[in-house]
């Protein structure tokens, strides 16, 4: 791997992150402010709140954005803390939509219709349509639609560039040995958490992980702890957004953190306990983009199913972590 491959990889990462930013902004604009109104009103039942959080996050392609929105609603007194729990849990499910879209790149078939399902097949058409809408249409709605289409196309172009640049890494022993080290659950989780906290997006970090798997040299034993760490790292955005907020806003951010930390702890303890007695053979296999999407979805669905009935305990734990307002703290409206 030479310097030009590194530059291509960095350029691919830049396009990927910018495409995700453009896509998220376009979808938020298309919502026209209705997302905020829906999130603040349709949370009278925990299951409805979970579905709402999942749907909103799948639409705007960012669990961080949904969680920050929820923190701001709690801070403004528009949403109660108990209402926010379900939306936060649902946001973790909705964020897995991106990884499934990216996994379509792995489809292998000579059938025209199946090949058209591959993002690299239809994204050039979306890019062309997006440019036409942005340049030649005067309607603001069409320009927003053009930004969405172009954002998705740029995202996929960046993904392809990263995958192509990383392909030679499979022949470098140092690279494969590095990822084998991440088979240690603690190291893998730390790496995933730091990466996600730095780029402020679990969807983006999962996408980067899927691109790395194009090398065919990274086993599931290394991938699994990293994915678990990514779920913890994504909490950094909500925690940062709660700084300077009211007591309940800080508690909402801590609920997000505790959900991911407790869910990850339960999953990892259960998984490796079973693996100790009944080894999972797939851990030694090379990871695929589809496999990563599957693990990401299964974890978030399972964690939500287990912890949703105990949402009141998450609220209590957050309340213990952030006690009632003292002199000088900001009060909720």
JOJOFEN-V713620 format. One record per residue. N is the residue number from 0. BURIAL is # if it has 16 or more other ideal C-beta (glycine too) atoms within 10 Angstrom, else .. D_LAST is the distance of its C-alpha to the last C-alpha in Angstrom with 2 decimals. Layout:
[[N:BURIAL:D_LAST] [N:BURIAL:D_LAST]]
This chain:
[[0:.:56.00] [1:.:56.40] [2:.:54.13] [3:.:54.04] [4:.:52.66] [5:.:49.88] [6:.:49.10] [7:#:49.08] [8:#:46.72] [9:.:44.31] [10:.:44.63] [11:#:43.99] [12:#:40.84] [13:.:39.62] [14:#:40.34] [15:#:38.70] [16:#:35.39] [17:.:35.48] [18:#:36.37] [19:#:33.44] [20:#:31.10] [21:#:32.74] [22:#:32.65] [23:#:28.96] [24:#:28.06] [25:#:30.42] [26:#:29.09] [27:#:25.48] [28:#:26.79] [29:#:28.82] [30:#:25.78] [31:.:24.74] [32:.:21.01] [33:.:21.77] [34:#:21.02] [35:#:17.26] [36:.:17.49] [37:.:19.80] [38:#:17.88] [39:#:14.74] [40:.:17.03] [41:#:20.11] [42:#:18.91] [43:.:19.84] [44:.:22.79] [45:#:23.17] [46:.:26.30] [47:.:24.88] [48:#:21.96] [49:#:24.66] [50:#:26.77] [51:#:23.95] [52:#:23.09] [53:#:26.84] [54:#:27.50] [55:#:24.73] [56:#:25.91] [57:#:29.55] [58:#:28.88] [59:#:27.21] [60:#:29.31] [61:#:26.69] [62:#:24.86] [63:#:23.18] [64:#:21.75] [65:#:20.52] [66:#:18.96] [67:#:17.27] [68:#:15.95] [69:#:14.62] [70:#:12.98] [71:#:11.27] [72:#:10.17] [73:#:8.83] [74:#:7.06] [75:.:5.58] [76:.:5.02] [77:#:8.44] [78:#:10.53] [79:.:11.07] [80:#:12.90] [81:.:16.15] [82:#:16.08] [83:#:15.80] [84:#:18.92] [85:#:21.37] [86:#:20.35] [87:#:20.73] [88:#:24.08] [89:#:25.23] [90:#:24.58] [91:#:27.25] [92:#:29.69] [93:#:29.09] [94:#:29.79] [95:#:33.35] [96:#:34.26] [97:#:35.05] [98:#:37.51] [99:#:39.36] [100:#:39.78] [101:#:41.13] [102:#:43.45] [103:#:45.29] [104:#:47.14] [105:.:49.25] [106:.:50.93] [107:.:54.69] [108:.:56.90] [109:.:59.42] [110:.:58.19] [111:.:56.80] [112:.:53.89] [113:.:52.85] [114:.:53.15] [115:.:50.89] [116:.:48.12] [117:#:48.14] [118:#:45.42] [119:.:48.01] [120:#:50.10] [121:#:47.61] [122:#:45.25] [123:.:47.85] [124:.:47.84] [125:#:44.05] [126:#:44.27] [127:.:46.87] [128:.:44.92] [129:#:41.76] [130:.:43.76] [131:.:45.35] [132:#:42.03] [133:#:40.59] [134:.:43.74] [135:.:45.36] [136:.:42.64] [137:.:40.83] [138:.:38.26] [139:.:34.81] [140:.:34.39] [141:.:37.71] [142:#:36.84] [143:#:33.69] [144:#:35.99] [145:#:38.43] [146:#:35.89] [147:#:35.09] [148:#:38.82] [149:#:39.64] [150:#:36.86] [151:#:38.25] [152:#:41.78] [153:#:40.97] [154:#:39.23] [155:#:42.39] [156:#:44.67] [157:#:42.94] [158:#:43.26] [159:#:46.98] [160:#:47.56] [161:#:46.01] [162:#:48.10] [163:.:51.28] [164:#:50.77] [165:#:50.16] [166:.:53.17] [167:.:55.65] [168:#:53.57] [169:.:55.04] [170:.:58.33] [171:.:56.92] [172:.:57.23] [173:.:54.72] [174:#:51.98] [175:#:52.76] [176:.:53.05] [177:.:49.59] [178:#:48.02] [179:.:50.18] [180:.:48.58] [181:#:45.20] [182:#:46.75] [183:.:45.69] [184:#:42.37] [185:.:40.68] [186:.:41.86] [187:#:41.02] [188:#:37.46] [189:#:36.93] [190:#:38.40] [191:#:36.23] [192:#:32.99] [193:#:33.88] [194:#:34.99] [195:#:31.85] [196:#:29.53] [197:.:31.59] [198:#:31.62] [199:#:28.04] [200:#:29.25] [201:#:30.83] [202:#:32.43] [203:#:34.13] [204:#:35.33] [205:#:36.74] [206:#:38.45] [207:#:40.00] [208:#:41.21] [209:#:42.79] [210:#:44.55] [211:#:45.90] [212:#:47.39] [213:#:49.65] [214:#:51.85] [215:.:52.70] [216:#:52.87] [217:#:49.57] [218:#:49.74] [219:#:47.07] [220:#:47.27] [221:#:45.62] [222:#:43.27] [223:#:41.65] [224:#:40.15] [225:#:38.92] [226:#:37.05] [227:#:35.44] [228:#:34.39] [229:#:32.94] [230:#:30.45] [231:#:29.24] [232:#:29.34] [233:#:27.00] [234:#:24.10] [235:#:24.30] [236:#:22.42] [237:#:19.27] [238:#:19.50] [239:.:19.90] [240:#:16.98] [241:#:14.62] [242:.:15.95] [243:.:13.55] [244:#:10.52] [245:#:8.33] [246:#:10.54] [247:#:10.21] [248:#:10.79] [249:#:13.81] [250:#:14.84] [251:#:14.98] [252:#:17.27] [253:#:19.30] [254:#:19.79] [255:#:21.38] [256:#:23.52] [257:#:24.63] [258:#:25.51] [259:#:27.78] [260:.:29.25] [261:#:30.04] [262:#:31.26] [263:#:33.42] [264:.:34.78] [265:.:35.80] [266:#:37.35] [267:#:39.25] [268:.:40.53] [269:.:41.69] [270:#:43.19] [271:.:45.18] [272:.:46.28] [273:.:47.81] [274:.:49.20] [275:.:50.95] [276:.:52.99] [277:.:53.14] [278:.:52.94] [279:.:51.25] [280:.:53.83] [281:.:51.41] [282:#:49.90] [283:.:53.01] [284:.:52.94] [285:.:51.71] [286:#:48.15] [287:#:47.57] [288:#:44.64] [289:#:44.67] [290:#:44.75] [291:#:41.74] [292:#:39.77] [293:.:40.96] [294:#:39.94] [295:#:36.49] [296:#:35.96] [297:.:37.58] [298:#:35.49] [299:#:32.11] [300:.:33.27] [301:.:34.70] [302:#:31.73] [303:#:29.36] [304:.:31.89] [305:.:32.26] [306:#:28.67] [307:#:26.85] [308:.:28.21] [309:.:26.81] [310:#:23.28] [311:.:22.05] [312:.:23.99] [313:#:22.31] [314:#:18.91] [315:.:20.58] [316:#:22.20] [317:#:19.04] [318:#:17.50] [319:.:20.73] [320:.:20.59] [321:#:17.10] [322:.:17.00] [323:.:14.28] [324:.:12.58] [325:.:15.37] [326:.:15.89] [327:.:15.04] [328:.:12.55] [329:.:9.17] [330:.:6.36] [331:#:3.77] [332:.:0.00]]
